[in-house]
Amino acid sequence: MTTPAPFLAKKLKRKQFASTGDAHIQGDLLITNQVIIGGDLLVDGNLEAEEVFCLGKLTVTGDLRVQSLYEGQALDCAGDVDVEFMIKTGCN
């Protein structure tokens, strides 16, 4: 079985976003409701969402503002972190 190609976008603003593999957003990621990522998520900018489910590593070069964060591996944020509820799973 082959791994899905990473999702790549310059900026993403929508109600919901999901990817079964890795995703790289080259700008801000502004999602009204849920972000669901089956791999790693790299955001070259700010990340704002109500809920973020990331099974891999979450990397944000700007600010992170979410109500609920479910992290599978690791969190790396260069800016401010504003999270009301966070669950980290995995072995890292």
N, C-alpha and C positions, 0 to 999 in steps of 0.2 A: 504494500500500500504506500502511495506517495504522499508526502507532506504537502498541504495546500500552500500556494504561493502567498507571501506576506501581502497584506492590504496596505497600499501606499496612497496618501492623500496630502495635499498642501494645507488644507484647513477643512474642518468638518463641523457643521452646525446643523443638527437635526433633532428629532424627537427621540430616536432610539438608534443604536448602532451595535451590530454583532459581527464577529468574525470567528471562524473555527480555528484559525492559525494565528500567527503573529500579525501585528499591525503597527505601522509607523506613520504618525501624523506630523507633517512638516509645518506645524503652525498650531494654532489653538484648537482644542477639542471642546466644543460646547454642546452638551446633550441635555435635553430637558428631563428625560426619564432615565433609561438604563443603558449602560455600556457593558457588553458581554464579550470577553475575549478568551479564546481557547488556548492561547499561547502567551507570548510576551507583548507588552504594549509600550511603545516609545512615543512620547509626545514632546515635540520641539516647540514648546510654548506652554500655555496654561490649560489645565483640565478642569472643567466645571460640569458636574452631573449630579443627579439625585442618587443613583446607585451605580457602583462600578464592581463588576465581577471579573477578575483577571486571574486565570489559572497559572500564569507564568510570572515573570518579573515586570513590575510597573516602574517605568522611568519617566519622570516629568522634569523638563528643564526650567519650567516656570513655576507658577503657583498651582496648588492642588486644593480644590474646594468641592467636597462631596458630602452628602448626608451619610451614606453607608458605603463602606469599602470592604470588599471581600477579596483578600490577597492570597494567592496561592504560593508564591515563592519569596519575593523580596520587594521592598519599596525603596526607591531612590528619588528624592525630590530636591531640586536646587533652590526652590523658592519657599514661600509660606505654605504650611499644611493646615487646612481647616477641615477636619473630619469629625462628625458627631459620633459615629459608630464604626468600629473597625474589627474585623476578624481576619487573622492570619493563619493559614494552614500550610502544610508542606513541611519539608525537613530542613530547609535552609534558614 
